[in-house]
Amino acid sequence: MKLFYSPFHTFIHKSLVAAHEAGLHEQVTLVPTYPFFNNDGEDVSGQYSLAPINPLDKVPTLALDSGQVIFGSQAIIEYFDSQRTEGEPLFPVTGPARFETITRLALSDMMFELTVQMVMEGWYPKEEQHLKTFTWVWPKIERGLAELNAQAEKGWKHFDAGHVGMLQMISYTDFRNAFYGEGDPVHPGFDWRAGHDALAAWYDEASQRPSVTWFFNKDFEGDKSAAFFRTQVNEVLAAQGRDPV
Ligand SMILES: N[C@@H](CCC(=O)N[C@@H](CS)C(=O)NCC(=O)O)C(=O)O
């Protein structure tokens, strides 16, 4: 199977964590995919289009050897969890614990996507940015962090899919702060750790899991070229009985 993803090393990818937690990471061919900028900051928009296999043209996208394509990171991590060869399930099977997990995953994912929205708003020249984007997003992020900190104070019994989402969201918050934080019109230099000691302690411990350390803060060593990407997309199309692009 092939996982199309953007290999920024300062980012904890949910799909990679879930693949490793399920014991499947060695069966996954990683295909670097850059929707906007590559690792050198060059604009490579359009050179890595997933549109032929994913109408949303978004990473992450998982393609099975059968040609079936699974996208939406929530669907991808649920797929990995369903195929697990080791460890505890990331999705509790039923009951309140299942819905607590899925809800925490939804909270973290939306906080992540709202942070992406602020990053993209920040790409416009200052005078073209909408202040409202930031003033609308920030209270949600602040309440979300407070909620997750309160949950962390009580503690959790198991590591689950909600935690995978939290790792991604928090690492992206750090990433954004490092690159764009000072330009934020509402919270320049925002420090998510301040006032969230329990959450910070949880993050520091959880980010030591082998499912995180196998890729986090390491440069991707394989082929990152657009040619390799296109070959991989064409293999998916061939498995689907479709013409190459
Ligand atoms: N809900 C999606 C969101 C994924 C997402 O936002 N991906 C961004 C990466 S920053 C992307 O591929 N953007 C490219 C685009 O929208 O054209 C998921 O969780 O998989």
The ligand as an SDF file (V2000), in Angstrom:
LIG
                    3D

 20 19  0  0  0  0  0  0  0  0999 V2000
   -9.7840   16.4910    6.7260 N   0  0  0  0  0  0  0  0  0  0  0  0
   -8.5630   16.1670    6.0280 C   0  0  0  0  0  0  0  0  0  0  0  0
   -7.6800   17.3900    5.9860 C   0  0  0  0  0  0  0  0  0  0  0  0
   -6.3730   17.1580    5.3000 C   0  0  0  0  0  0  0  0  0  0  0  0
   -5.7210   18.4660    4.8990 C   0  0  0  0  0  0  0  0  0  0  0  0
   -6.1620   19.5460    5.2840 O   0  0  0  0  0  0  0  0  0  0  0  0
   -4.6760   18.3770    4.0910 N   0  0  0  0  0  0  0  0  0  0  0  0
   -3.9950   19.5580    3.6030 C   0  0  0  0  0  0  0  0  0  0  0  0
   -2.5630   19.5310    4.0860 C   0  0  0  0  0  0  0  0  0  0  0  0
   -2.1220   20.9890    4.8390 S   0  0  0  0  0  0  0  0  0  0  0  0
   -3.9600   19.5120    2.0840 C   0  0  0  0  0  0  0  0  0  0  0  0
   -3.7060   18.4740    1.5020 O   0  0  0  0  0  0  0  0  0  0  0  0
   -4.2260   20.6300    1.4320 N   0  0  0  0  0  0  0  0  0  0  0  0
   -4.1550   20.7230    0.0130 C   0  0  0  0  0  0  0  0  0  0  0  0
   -5.3780   21.3310   -0.5940 C   0  0  0  0  0  0  0  0  0  0  0  0
   -6.3650   21.5570    0.1210 O   0  0  0  0  0  0  0  0  0  0  0  0
   -5.3430   21.5860   -1.8020 O   0  0  0  0  0  0  0  0  0  0  0  0
   -7.8640   15.0060    6.7320 C   0  0  0  0  0  0  0  0  0  0  0  0
   -7.8860   14.9490    7.9650 O   0  0  0  0  0  0  0  0  0  0  0  0
   -7.2980   14.1600    6.0440 O   0  0  0  0  0  0  0  0  0  0  0  0
  1  2  1  0
  2  3  1  0
  2 18  1  0
  3  4  1  0
  4  5  1  0
  5  6  2  0
  5  7  1  0
  7  8  1  0
  8  9  1  0
  8 11  1  0
  9 10  1  0
 11 12  2  0
 11 13  1  0
 13 14  1  0
 14 15  1  0
 15 16  2  0
 15 17  1  0
 18 19  2  0
 18 20  1  0
M  END
$$$$
